[in-house]
Amino acid sequence: MRELLQAPYPSLVIPKPYDFAASICDHGWPMLAPFAWDAEHKTLQRVELLDTGRVVLLRLTAQEEGDNVQLQVAVKADQDLTVAEMQELEGKLRWMLKLNEDLSEFYAIAAQHNRLSHVAASGRGRLLRAPTLWEDVVKTICTTNVSWRNTVSMVQRLVARLGAPLVADPARRAFPTPQQVAAADPALFDKEIRLGYRNGYVIQLAREIVEGRRDLEALKQNALPGPELRQELRSIKGVGDYAANTLLVLLGHYHELPVDSAFRSHVKMRHFAHIPADAPPTDAEMAAVYDQWGAWKALGYWFEAGE
């Protein structure tokens, strides 16, 4: 296998302001296989299974060029990519990095908040996501009722046991497809992958997709209003309110807040510290704190909590 610096993708240019490294690291996805983040060189790596069945290693960096930021894409593969494979990768990269999103309205609101004006100034808010909604749903299910450390381990085991290997380095694997998960022996999940009670949720979702009972990827381009899209996500077994609202954020809908223990802890400490412990605010009262952000309240909370 050799590393091929593909011809530059002319469309993978983002007008400034845009902070590639900050945008990649603004939430935990780069820590989850098959992503890997090299902080020293500000490089995102990912093992990716292409539609042709080839497994390649992607390396993404960014370089400032005048008023823009140009993404540099290197691909480790056994031979040059075909035109179709390059087009597939470009589409996946645009989706992963949210390059098509217009965040100008969010930046206008953030600029009015003294402590969050830096978010607008650096062009942040494009939270990293997977190329497929399938992968994002599975990973989100693996964040529920568990520590982040265990989430990282669960996802790593899933990828290591079922993902297609990179020829040059078989220890590195792509995220498993629904077909690979559906074909796996459930005993493998119980003995080796060990997602706990989530085993059944992931297997069931994979089978629904393979059997044509659920077209999960269609939701990426679906024009459903936010509440209806949320309802569709909630229909997935294992996806509750928190997971559905998290997935809405990854799909580019920020009107719902992912309320969990971390949200409650932050809001109580930041906005309700004066309230007696025996009269805690309700979830509705805490959520109302972010009404000023309008349709962007999830991003408003996210960056406030990350201060």
Protein Blocks (a to p, Z undefined) as FASTA:
>chain_A
ZZddddddfklcccddddfklmmmmpmklmpccbdcdfklopacdddddfkopacddddd
dddehjbccdddddddfbdcdfklmmmmmmmmmmmnopmbcfklmmmmmmmpmklmmmmm
nopaiacddfbfklmmmmmmmmgopafklmmmmmmmmmmmmmccdfklmmbccdddfklm
mmpcfklmmmmnonojmlmmmmmmmmmmmnopacfklmmmpcbdfklmmmmmmmpghiaf
klmmmmmmmnopakbccddfklmmmmmmmmmmmpcfklccdfklmmmmmmmnmmmlmmmm
mmmmmZZ
